[in-house]
């Protein structure tokens, strides 16, 4: 991502929140992967894989906001 110019304090705060959210979600995806592999029952494995799919969709949405792609780029007040 190429940044041209200075970032405002609000843009920097949003970037920090987005990156923190992405790190947390990736960590949770790996924990779900462990549960999907080790799960004590088939039901636990199915739920873990379902959660992983949902979290990956959220990761894509947060990345779209962070990279200012699509119509959601102005949701954070950024231009």
C-alpha positions as a Markdown table, in Angstrom:
| # | Residue | x | y | z |
|---|---|---|---|---|
| 1 | Unk | 0.0 | 0.0 | 0.0 |
| 2 | Unk | 1.5 | 3.3 | -1.0 |
| 3 | Unk | 0.7 | 6.3 | 1.2 |
| 4 | Unk | 1.0 | 9.7 | -0.3 |
| 5 | Unk | 1.2 | 12.6 | 2.1 |
| 6 | Unk | 0.8 | 12.7 | 5.8 |
| 7 | Unk | -1.8 | 10.7 | 7.7 |
| 8 | Unk | -4.1 | 12.4 | 10.1 |
| 9 | Unk | -4.4 | 11.3 | 13.7 |
| 10 | Unk | -7.8 | 9.7 | 13.0 |
| 11 | Unk | -6.4 | 7.8 | 10.0 |
| 12 | Unk | -3.5 | 6.5 | 12.1 |
| 13 | Unk | -5.9 | 5.4 | 14.8 |
| 14 | Unk | -8.1 | 3.6 | 12.4 |
| 15 | Unk | -5.1 | 1.9 | 10.8 |
| 16 | Unk | -3.9 | 0.8 | 14.3 |
| 17 | Unk | -7.4 | -0.6 | 15.1 |
| 18 | Unk | -7.6 | -2.4 | 11.7 |
| 19 | Unk | -4.1 | -4.0 | 12.0 |
| 20 | Unk | -4.9 | -5.0 | 15.6 |
| 21 | Unk | -8.1 | -6.6 | 14.5 |
| 22 | Unk | -6.4 | -8.5 | 11.7 |
| 23 | Unk | -3.7 | -9.8 | 14.0 |
| 24 | Unk | -6.4 | -11.0 | 16.4 |
| 25 | Unk | -8.5 | -12.6 | 13.7 |
| 26 | Unk | -5.5 | -14.5 | 12.2 |
| 27 | Unk | -4.6 | -15.8 | 15.6 |
| 28 | Unk | -8.2 | -17.0 | 16.1 |
| 29 | Unk | -8.2 | -18.7 | 12.7 |
| 30 | Unk | -5.1 | -20.6 | 13.7 |
| 31 | Unk | -6.7 | -21.6 | 17.0 |
| 32 | Unk | -9.8 | -22.8 | 15.0 |
| 33 | Unk | -7.5 | -24.8 | 12.7 |
| 34 | Unk | -6.1 | -26.6 | 15.7 |
| 35 | Unk | -9.6 | -27.3 | 17.0 |
| 36 | Unk | -10.6 | -28.6 | 13.5 |
| 37 | Unk | -7.6 | -31.0 | 13.5 |
| 38 | Unk | -7.7 | -32.1 | 17.1 |
| 39 | Unk | -11.4 | -31.7 | 17.9 |
| 40 | Unk | -12.8 | -34.4 | 20.2 |
| 41 | Unk | -15.8 | -34.9 | 18.0 |
| 42 | Unk | -16.9 | -34.5 | 14.5 |
| 43 | Unk | -19.3 | -31.7 | 15.6 |
| 44 | Unk | -16.5 | -29.7 | 17.1 |
| 45 | Unk | -14.5 | -30.0 | 13.8 |
| 46 | Unk | -17.5 | -28.9 | 11.7 |
| 47 | Unk | -18.1 | -25.8 | 13.9 |
| 48 | Unk | -14.4 | -24.9 | 13.8 |
| 49 | Unk | -14.3 | -25.1 | 10.0 |
| 50 | Unk | -17.5 | -23.0 | 9.8 |
| 51 | Unk | -15.9 | -20.4 | 12.2 |
| 52 | Unk | -12.8 | -20.3 | 10.1 |
| 53 | Unk | -14.8 | -19.5 | 7.0 |
| 54 | Unk | -16.7 | -16.7 | 8.8 |
| 55 | Unk | -13.5 | -15.2 | 10.2 |
| 56 | Unk | -11.8 | -15.2 | 6.8 |
| 57 | Unk | -14.8 | -13.3 | 5.4 |
| 58 | Unk | -14.4 | -10.7 | 8.2 |
| 59 | Unk | -10.6 | -10.5 | 7.5 |
| 60 | Unk | -11.4 | -9.7 | 3.8 |
| 61 | Unk | -13.8 | -7.0 | 4.9 |
| 62 | Unk | -11.3 | -5.4 | 7.3 |
| 63 | Unk | -8.6 | -5.6 | 4.6 |
| 64 | Unk | -10.9 | -3.8 | 2.2 |
| 65 | Unk | -11.4 | -1.0 | 4.7 |
| 66 | Unk | -7.7 | -0.8 | 5.5 |
| 67 | Unk | -6.8 | -0.6 | 1.8 |
| 68 | Unk | -9.6 | 1.8 | 1.0 |
| 69 | Unk | -11.1 | -0.5 | -1.6 |
| 70 | Unk | -14.7 | -0.6 | -2.7 |
| 71 | Unk | -17.5 | 1.6 | -1.3 |
| 72 | Unk | -16.5 | 1.0 | 2.3 |
| 73 | Unk | -13.4 | 3.1 | 2.0 |
| 74 | Unk | -15.1 | 6.2 | 3.4 |
| 75 | Unk | -16.6 | 4.5 | 6.4 |
| 76 | Unk | -13.7 | 5.4 | 8.6 |
| 77 | Unk | -13.9 | 9.1 | 7.6 |
| 78 | Unk | -10.9 | 8.7 | 5.3 |
| 79 | Unk | -10.8 | 10.1 | 1.8 |
